[in-house]
Amino acid sequence: MAGNTFGKSFTLSTFGESHGPALGGVIDGCPAGVPVDIDAIQKDLDRRKPGQSAIVTQRKEPDTVEIYSGVFEGKSTGTPIGFIIHNTNQKSKDYSHIKDSYRPSHADYVYDQKYGFRDYRGGGRSSARETAARVVAGSIAKQLIAPIEIQAFVSAVGELSLPNPETISDFSFIEQNPVRCPDDAMAAKMETYIKQVRKDGDTVGGVVTCIVKNIPVGLGEPVFDKLHAVLGQAMLSINAVKGFEYGSGFAGASLRGSVHNDLYNKDGTTKTNNSGGVQGGISNGMDVYFNVAFKPVATIMQSQETIDNKGETVTMEGKGRHDPCVVPRAVPIVEAMAALVLADFTMRNKSSKI
């Protein structure tokens, strides 16, 4: 299976399955001397891990990271950083009912057709549990690119949404509610809605907004590796993501150029930021902001018609432990993938001019 490595100069290769012994990764291209704060990495993992609140999957995993190489006395050595996260609470029997059947809107059918074989336990490699390794690498990438700051949050759940989330500057409430929404009143509405969706045996999607501050001018490699293009690839590689937009996004398509253009101040900043901090595929020093749309989780606790591996129509109902809404746990994953992109471009930028 190809496609398990992300990045060109600062790279991450991940391995492992949802119900295997462990997941992990290898980071290459991290320069020597970068302070590596294990507590900060664990804090990011704790934000992603299952079982953290009543509105996420109740699978209980400590998600404790163990670093095996590339770090000595609190700093990177410049060699590959190898790490592992053990799976401790697998309940593979919860998936025995889908051994020969394909769950609607899951990767079951296409994996079976492509490889002729699949790990049906929790989706195997296609499970979102793989993203735990991304969070570890992303946390290290954050430490490399400081003082660049990356802040993601939930801006929409179903039809409940914050107006103009890109203008939010107070992030203090994000980690004070289980939805990870920066507005307390909206967070309470979202939480109530997600709980009702779970009672209905259903799921709901949402949107994660990400804002990157203190980003320097010059990150991005035209023409094919434009900053926004690689950010889009990174976000769309996350499980359940259905859409990506940056800056004015699709709303910009309805504007005239006289309205949409970002006029310059004398210091090179712009009076508006419809560009989303990216021009010509290169960061312009303004805040980079983007939205990531997540679909409803495919596993629902309702009966659905599907097919089995013999092409016969069967009925199945979801079992096991699943998120009624994935966006609260997706926040640190979005941040991690943004950090990996920025770390990669930071290292590549070292050779942009003599």
Phi, psi and omega in degrees: 000119175271177174087024182253010180237135179239139177101165180239321177252318172252106190244153174230127170246128181248159178213163174111160179237163183304319184244019173279183181297326185196166169240162178185188181197169175229122177261129176234149179094004176281122182293159178289150174092003178281123176299130180243106182268104182296324180296322178294321177298314181295325178297318178294320178297321179295330177289336181265336192295156178287164174075013186275345178203177183284350185253015177232174178305142183266013171302131184258105178231127178291335180048051179272124183275140174238121180263125186258341182200164172085358179227130180218129180051041173082008180225153176291146181262352183094350177268167181304136178263110179258136181214162183216149176228115183284141168274129184235350187228042178291141171230072188298334180295341177297344184249006182297334182287347180250013182306321183246007183236161183248121178289134178302136176066013172260178180271005185306306186296312184291326175297316181297319180290321183286315187255346182074012184191146178211152173268105185279353183286098178069014181092355178059236183289337182279355181291147177293351178297337177303334184291348177301321179294325178295322181294321177299309181295321179296325179294321176293321178298322177301320181290330177289320188268001177308139016268015173300134181244133180241123180228117176249157179199164178277122180251348178205143170226117185058231180269359177274121184213151176276137175284138176047059183297337181293345181269355182291132181238345179260108182258011189292338183270351188303312183271010179259002176219152186291344180277337184066046175253135184285354180249116186300317182296314179292323179301319180295320178295317180297318180297315178299319181294316180297320179297321179292320178300319178296317179300327180283357182071026185238183179223166180214150179265193181180188183230136172251127176259141179231134179237128180248122182247160178063028181275133182285164172288138170114000179274131183130144185233090176296153010258334185270341181250044175303148183304312183290331179292317181286326173300318178298316177300316182299314182290320181288348176278350179281138180305139174076001179283132181243350181197153179218133173217144178235158182057223181292342176056218182293333179296331180295338181293340181265358183264160172270155180301327180294338178265322188280331184301138176266106182283146186276147162269168184296334182272006178094348173287172181240152183289329174234176182220049176294338179288347181066030177079009182227127175225130183063022181083006184238140178297139182252007178097345175279166178302134171269128177221146182205161178243143179235120182265130179247136178283166170298141177304136187290330181279116177239153182270052178222156179287134177222149177274138179211194177233159175256183185286002173256002180083011180270145178284130179224166177246136178222159177226138182299142176228169177091202188245118186219157178280130172287337177208124189275343192297325179301320179280345181281343183305306180293337178288317177300315178299318182296315181293324176297318180296320179297319178297313183290325176294319179297314180291328177298316179290321180292331182291342180298337183248019184283337177201159181261000000 
